[in-house]
């Protein structure tokens, strides 16, 4: 990490020596500590600013969007004087990525002179390697056939068929003897509860879950993510359980879905699921208040979406049909 910081500072100092800058000029660059990583690896991103302003520049916060690069925390920040006018400021972030094949670091915007001057870094790419180890064994030879003796599956199938026929006969005989009211009661009992009721019940159950050990924290965020994704799948018809967090957010902001949910919901879901991804894949350990806040945010998302659906249903009932 220190080598990447020194390289960044020496590079900008060389530029300064070759091309001196005045008090209103500035140059910013971003440096990744790795050029190839695996999914979930942690590495560092160093942002360096060469300028002639008196104030420390405004570097991006760890909550900002870095493209496919996900910031975890700001490790350190420092400054170094070049001369009486010019200085170099730097910020080091711990980051990770869950992209496949290639991850893109989007341009980062740095503000100078109380944000009256803005400069941006160039876009960069980093290769993401496969999780399959290079020394993995190839396909093994086929094992020799095993003699299992005479097959018994025909007798098993006959037995199953006999049981099924007997159950069908019993069912139809019993159904004829039962009154119609019993059928209505059974039909009502088979109605599935609303997706919001199921999701909120799962989230309420998590409120009393202890968060003192790593296994408890991982199980907590796995259940939180699954409850939110299952609700979105059932309520909005989006394959949330099979999608990555980025794919799910793109589906939520699609015009066919966006009008069905309140504004700000995709961003809030992105925060909840991205935090769960960091816990599951990057060994990130949030604080207990952060975990409880994530539950409250998930409940708020579900309640706001349900209000939007109720309003749409009421509006459709009041709209006259041709």
C-alpha positions as CSV (number, residue, x, y, z in Angstrom):
1,X,0.0,0.0,0.0
2,X,2.8,2.4,0.9
3,X,4.5,1.7,-2.4
4,X,1.4,2.7,-4.4
5,X,1.1,6.0,-2.4
6,X,4.8,6.8,-2.9
7,X,4.5,6.0,-6.6
8,X,1.5,8.3,-6.9
9,X,3.2,11.1,-5.1
10,X,6.5,10.8,-7.1
11,X,4.6,10.7,-10.4
12,X,2.8,14.0,-9.6
13,X,6.0,15.6,-8.3
14,X,7.7,14.7,-11.6
15,X,4.8,16.3,-13.5
16,X,5.2,19.4,-11.3
17,X,8.9,19.6,-12.0
18,X,8.4,19.3,-15.7
19,X,5.2,21.5,-15.9
20,X,5.0,23.9,-13.0
21,X,1.4,24.8,-11.9
22,X,0.0,28.1,-10.6
23,X,-2.3,28.6,-7.7
24,X,-5.5,28.0,-9.7
25,X,-4.3,24.8,-11.5
26,X,-4.8,21.3,-10.3
27,X,-4.2,17.7,-11.3
28,X,-5.7,14.5,-9.9
29,X,-4.9,10.9,-10.4
30,X,-6.1,7.5,-9.0
31,X,-3.9,4.5,-8.5
32,X,-5.1,0.9,-7.8
33,X,-2.7,-1.3,-5.7
34,X,-3.5,-4.3,-7.9
35,X,-3.9,-4.8,-11.6
36,X,-5.5,-8.3,-11.2
37,X,-7.8,-9.4,-8.3
38,X,-10.2,-12.2,-7.5
39,X,-13.9,-11.7,-6.6
40,X,-14.2,-10.3,-3.1
41,X,-10.4,-9.6,-2.7
42,X,-9.6,-6.4,-0.7
43,X,-7.1,-4.0,-2.1
44,X,-6.4,-0.2,-2.0
45,X,-7.3,2.8,-4.1
46,X,-5.1,5.9,-3.8
47,X,-6.4,9.3,-5.0
48,X,-3.7,12.0,-5.3
49,X,-4.3,15.7,-5.9
50,X,-1.6,18.2,-7.0
51,X,-2.8,21.8,-6.6
52,X,-2.0,25.3,-5.4
53,X,-5.1,25.9,-3.2
54,X,-4.8,26.6,0.6
55,X,-7.7,24.3,1.6
56,X,-7.5,20.5,1.7
57,X,-9.4,19.2,-1.4
58,X,-12.8,17.4,-1.0
59,X,-12.1,13.7,-1.8
60,X,-15.0,11.3,-2.5
61,X,-16.6,9.7,0.6
62,X,-16.6,5.9,1.1
63,X,-20.4,6.1,0.4
64,X,-19.8,7.5,-3.1
65,X,-20.2,5.4,-6.3
66,X,-16.9,4.2,-7.6
67,X,-18.3,2.2,-10.6
68,X,-17.6,-1.6,-10.2
69,X,-15.1,-0.8,-7.4
70,X,-16.9,-0.9,-4.0
71,X,-15.3,1.2,-1.2
72,X,-15.2,-0.3,2.2
73,X,-13.5,2.4,4.3
74,X,-11.2,5.4,4.1
75,X,-7.9,4.1,5.5
76,X,-5.9,7.4,5.7
77,X,-5.4,10.9,4.3
78,X,-2.3,13.0,4.1
79,X,-0.7,16.2,2.7
80,X,2.8,17.1,1.6
81,X,4.1,20.6,0.7
82,X,6.1,20.9,-2.6
83,X,6.9,24.6,-2.1
84,X,5.4,27.6,-0.5
85,X,2.4,27.5,-2.9
86,X,1.9,24.0,-4.2
87,X,1.0,20.9,-2.3
88,X,0.1,17.2,-2.8
89,X,-2.9,15.7,-0.9
90,X,-3.8,12.1,-0.9
91,X,-6.5,9.7,0.3
92,X,-6.3,5.9,0.6
93,X,-9.4,3.7,0.5
94,X,-9.8,0.0,1.1
95,X,-11.9,-1.4,-1.7
96,X,-13.2,-4.6,-3.2
97,X,-15.2,-5.8,-6.3
98,X,-17.7,-8.5,-7.2
99,X,-17.6,-7.9,-11.0
100,X,-16.8,-10.7,-13.4
101,X,-13.8,-10.7,-15.7
102,X,-13.2,-6.9,-15.7
103,X,-14.1,-4.2,-13.1
104,X,-14.3,-0.5,-14.0
105,X,-13.2,2.3,-11.8
106,X,-15.4,5.3,-12.8
107,X,-14.0,8.9,-12.8
108,X,-13.7,10.3,-9.2
109,X,-14.5,14.0,-8.7
110,X,-12.4,16.1,-6.3
111,X,-13.4,19.6,-5.2
112,X,-11.0,22.5,-4.6
113,X,-11.5,25.9,-3.0
114,X,-14.7,24.9,-1.2
115,X,-15.9,22.9,-4.3
116,X,-15.8,26.0,-6.6
117,X,-13.3,24.1,-8.7
118,X,-13.9,20.4,-9.7
119,X,-11.4,18.0,-11.2
120,X,-11.9,14.3,-12.1
121,X,-9.6,11.3,-12.5
122,X,-9.5,9.1,-15.5
123,X,-11.6,5.9,-15.8
124,X,-9.6,2.7,-15.2
125,X,-10.1,-1.1,-15.5
126,X,-8.8,-4.0,-13.4
127,X,-8.9,-7.6,-14.3
128,X,-11.0,-10.0,-12.1
129,X,-9.7,-13.6,-12.2
130,X,-11.8,-16.8,-11.9
131,X,-12.4,-18.3,-8.4
132,X,-11.5,-21.8,-9.8
133,X,-7.9,-22.5,-8.7
134,X,-5.3,-23.1,-11.4
135,X,-4.2,-26.4,-9.8
136,X,-7.7,-27.9,-9.8
137,X,-7.7,-31.5,-11.0
138,X,-9.1,-32.4,-14.4
139,X,-12.0,-34.8,-15.1
140,X,-11.4,-38.2,-13.6
141,X,-11.6,-41.4,-15.5
142,X,-15.0,-43.2,-15.4
143,X,-15.3,-45.7,-12.5
144,X,-16.0,-49.4,-13.4
145,X,-19.7,-50.5,-13.4
146,X,-21.1,-51.8,-10.1
147,X,-23.3,-54.9,-9.9
148,X,-26.4,-54.0,-7.9
149,X,-28.2,-57.2,-8.4
150,X,-31.8,-57.6,-9.9
151,X,-33.7,-54.3,-10.0
152,X,-36.4,-53.7,-7.4
153,X,-37.7,-50.4,-8.9
154,X,-40.7,-52.1,-10.7
155,X,-42.0,-53.4,-7.4
156,X,-41.5,-50.0,-5.8
157,X,-43.4,-48.3,-8.6
158,X,-46.2,-50.8,-8.2
159,X,-46.4,-50.2,-4.5
160,X,-46.5,-46.4,-5.0
161,X,-49.2,-46.7,-7.7
162,X,-51.3,-48.8,-5.4
163,X,-50.9,-46.2,-2.6
164,X,-51.8,-43.4,-4.9
165,X,-54.9,-45.2,-6.2
166,X,-56.0,-46.0,-2.7
167,X,-55.6,-42.3,-1.6
168,X,-57.6,-41.1,-4.6
169,X,-60.4,-43.4,-3.8
170,X,-60.4,-42.3,-0.2
171,X,-60.3,-38.6,-1.2
172,X,-63.3,-38.7,-3.6
173,X,-65.4,-40.8,-1.2
174,X,-64.6,-38.4,1.7
175,X,-65.3,-35.3,-0.5
176,X,-68.8,-36.6,-1.4
177,X,-69.6,-37.0,2.2
178,X,-68.4,-33.5,3.3
179,X,-70.7,-30.4,3.0
180,X,-69.8,-27.5,0.7
181,X,-68.9,-25.3,3.7
182,X,-66.0,-27.6,4.5
183,X,-64.6,-27.0,1.0
184,X,-64.9,-23.3,1.4
185,X,-63.0,-23.4,4.7
186,X,-60.2,-25.5,3.1
187,X,-60.0,-23.0,0.2
188,X,-59.6,-20.0,2.5
189,X,-57.0,-21.8,4.6
190,X,-54.9,-22.5,1.4
191,X,-54.7,-18.8,0.5
192,X,-51.1,-17.6,0.8
193,X,-50.5,-14.5,2.9
194,X,-49.5,-11.3,1.2
195,X,-45.7,-11.0,0.3
196,X,-45.4,-8.0,2.6
197,X,-46.8,-9.9,5.6
198,X,-44.4,-12.7,5.1
199,X,-41.4,-10.4,4.6
200,X,-42.2,-8.2,7.6
201,X,-42.6,-11.3,9.8
202,X,-39.2,-12.6,8.8
203,X,-37.6,-9.2,9.5
204,X,-39.4,-8.9,12.9
205,X,-37.9,-12.3,13.8
206,X,-34.4,-10.9,13.1
207,X,-34.8,-8.0,15.6
208,X,-34.0,-10.3,18.5
209,X,-31.2,-12.1,16.8
210,X,-27.9,-11.7,18.7
211,X,-24.9,-10.2,16.7
212,X,-22.0,-11.2,18.9
213,X,-20.2,-13.9,16.8
214,X,-19.2,-14.0,13.2
215,X,-21.6,-17.0,12.4
216,X,-24.5,-15.1,13.9
217,X,-23.7,-12.0,11.8
218,X,-23.4,-13.9,8.6
219,X,-26.7,-15.8,9.2
220,X,-28.4,-12.5,10.1
221,X,-27.4,-10.8,6.8
222,X,-28.2,-13.9,4.7
223,X,-31.7,-13.9,6.1
224,X,-32.1,-10.1,5.7
225,X,-31.0,-10.3,2.0
226,X,-33.2,-13.3,1.3
227,X,-36.3,-11.7,2.9
228,X,-35.9,-8.5,0.8
229,X,-35.2,-10.4,-2.4
230,X,-38.1,-12.8,-1.9
231,X,-40.5,-9.9,-1.3
232,X,-39.3,-8.1,-4.5
233,X,-39.6,-11.4,-6.5
234,X,-43.2,-12.0,-5.3
235,X,-44.4,-8.4,-5.3
236,X,-42.8,-7.0,-8.5
237,X,-42.3,-10.1,-10.5
238,X,-38.5,-9.6,-10.8
239,X,-36.2,-12.6,-10.5
240,X,-34.4,-11.1,-7.5
241,X,-33.3,-14.4,-6.0
242,X,-31.3,-15.2,-9.2
243,X,-29.9,-11.7,-9.9
244,X,-26.8,-10.0,-8.5
245,X,-27.4,-6.8,-6.6
246,X,-26.3,-4.6,-9.6
247,X,-28.7,-6.5,-12.0
248,X,-31.5,-6.2,-9.5
249,X,-31.1,-2.4,-9.2
250,X,-31.0,-2.0,-13.0
251,X,-34.3,-4.0,-13.1
252,X,-35.8,-1.7,-10.4
253,X,-35.0,1.5,-12.4
254,X,-36.4,0.1,-15.6
255,X,-39.4,2.2,-16.8
256,X,-41.7,-0.9,-16.7
257,X,-41.0,-1.2,-12.9
258,X,-40.0,2.3,-11.8
259,X,-43.5,3.7,-12.0
260,X,-44.8,1.0,-9.6
261,X,-42.5,1.9,-6.7
262,X,-41.8,5.2,-4.8
263,X,-38.7,7.3,-5.7
264,X,-35.5,6.4,-3.8
265,X,-36.5,2.7,-3.3
266,X,-33.9,1.3,-5.7
267,X,-31.1,3.2,-4.0
268,X,-32.2,2.1,-0.5
269,X,-32.4,-1.6,-1.7
270,X,-28.9,-1.2,-3.2
271,X,-27.6,0.0,0.2
272,X,-29.2,-2.9,2.1
273,X,-28.1,-5.7,-0.4
274,X,-24.6,-4.3,-0.9
275,X,-24.0,-4.3,2.8
276,X,-25.2,-7.9,2.9
277,X,-22.9,-8.8,0.0
278,X,-19.9,-7.3,1.9
279,X,-20.6,-9.4,4.9
280,X,-21.1,-12.6,2.9
281,X,-18.3,-12.3,0.4
282,X,-15.7,-9.8,1.8
283,X,-15.7,-10.7,5.5
284,X,-16.9,-7.2,6.4
285,X,-18.3,-7.0,9.9
286,X,-20.8,-4.1,10.5
287,X,-21.5,-2.7,13.9
288,X,-24.6,-3.9,15.8
289,X,-26.4,-0.5,15.3
290,X,-25.7,-0.8,11.5
291,X,-27.4,-4.2,11.5
292,X,-30.5,-3.0,13.4
293,X,-30.7,0.1,11.1
294,X,-30.6,-2.3,8.0
295,X,-33.7,-4.1,9.4
296,X,-35.5,-0.8,9.9
297,X,-34.6,0.4,6.4
298,X,-35.8,-2.9,4.9
299,X,-39.2,-2.6,6.7
300,X,-39.5,1.0,5.5
301,X,-38.9,-0.1,1.9
302,X,-41.6,-2.7,2.1
303,X,-44.2,-0.4,3.8
304,X,-43.5,2.4,1.2
305,X,-43.9,-0.1,-1.7
306,X,-47.2,-1.4,-0.3
307,X,-48.6,2.1,0.1
308,X,-47.7,2.7,-3.5
309,X,-49.5,-0.5,-4.6
310,X,-52.6,0.4,-2.5
311,X,-52.7,3.9,-4.1
312,X,-52.5,2.4,-7.6
313,X,-55.2,-0.1,-6.9
314,X,-57.5,2.6,-5.6
315,X,-56.8,4.8,-8.6
316,X,-57.6,1.9,-11.0
317,X,-60.9,1.3,-9.3
318,X,-61.9,5.0,-9.6
319,X,-60.9,5.2,-13.2
320,X,-64.0,4.6,-15.5
321,X,-63.6,1.9,-18.1
322,X,-64.7,2.4,-21.7
